Amino acid sequence: MVILDPLIRLVILVLETYVWVVIASAILSWLVAFQVVNTGNQVINTIGRVLYALTEPALRPIRGFIPNLGGIDLSPIVLILGLYFLQMVLWRVLASLHGVPA
C-alpha cells in the first residue's frame, strides 16, 4: 500500500495530462482545418507532429469501430470519456485501499 497509493495517484495525473493533450490536438486540428494557423510555420508544424504522435496511437483503434459521420471525428470525445472512466475506477481503488466505503 505504501507504493501502490503514490503509483495510482501518478497514473491518475498522467491520465489527466493526456486528456489535455487530446484536447490540444483536437483544437489544433480544427485551427488547421479552418486555416486559422498555417502548418507551413515550423513551430506549428512541430507542435502538430508531436500532438499527432502522442494521440494517434490511442485514437486510431477508436476510429476503427466508430462509424464515419462525414467529417466529424468523435474519437477524441470517446477517448476522453474512456480516460475519465479509468480515472474514476482508479479513484475507487484508491479509496478502497484507504478503507473508505464505496
N, C-alpha and C positions, 0 to 999 in steps of 0.2 A: 504494500500500500504506500510505502514511502516513495517508491519510484513511480508507481502507477498514477498517483494523483498529478504530479507535475507533467508526466508524459501525456496524459489525457488533456490537460489544460494546454499544452503545447500544440497538440493535434487540433484542438478547437481553434486556437489562434491562427494556425496555418490555414485552416478551412475558411475562417473569416477573411483572412487576407486574400485567399484565392477567389472568394466571392467578388471582392473589389477589383481583382484583375479581370475577371469575366465581365464585369460591368464596364470597366475601362475599354476592353476590347470591343464590346458591342457599341459603345458610344463612338469610338474611333471609326468603326466600320460604317456607322451612319454618317459621320462627318465626311468620310471619303466618298461615300455613295452620293451625297448631296453636294459634292465638290466644295465643301467649306474649307477643307485642308487639302494641300497639294502633296501627293505622295512623291513628287519629284524633289521635295525638300528632304535632305538627307536625315535630319533629326526625326521627322515624322515617319519616314520610311523605316528607320531603325526601330523606333518605338512600335510601329505596326508589326514588324517582323518578330520582335520579342514577344509581344502580346499574342500573336498568332502561334508562335512556337509553344507558349505556355498553355494556351486554351484549346488549341485544335485537337490534341490527343484525347481530351475529355469530351469535346463536342462532337467529334466525328462519329462515335458509336451511337450517340443520341440521334443524330441526323439520319442514321440508318433506319430507325423504326418510327420516326415522326413523319407523317405524310407531308408532301410538298404543298405549301399553301400559296404558291405563286409569288415568290419573292419575299415572303415574311418568314424569317427564321426564328422559330420558337425554342430552338435548342438551348440558348443561354438561359432562358427562363426555366426550362426543365432542369438544367444543371444546377442553377441556384436553388431551386426548390429541393432538389436531392441533397445538396450540401447543407441546407438548413435542417432537413430531416436528420441527416447524420449528426449534426451538431446537437440536436435535441436528444438523440439517443445517447450520445456521449455525456451530456449533462446528466441524464438519468443514471447512467452507470456511475458517474462521479458522485451523485447524491447517494446512491445505494452503498458506495464504498464508505461513506461517512455516516451511514445508518439513518439517513433521512428517509422517511416513508414516501413512496411514490404516489 
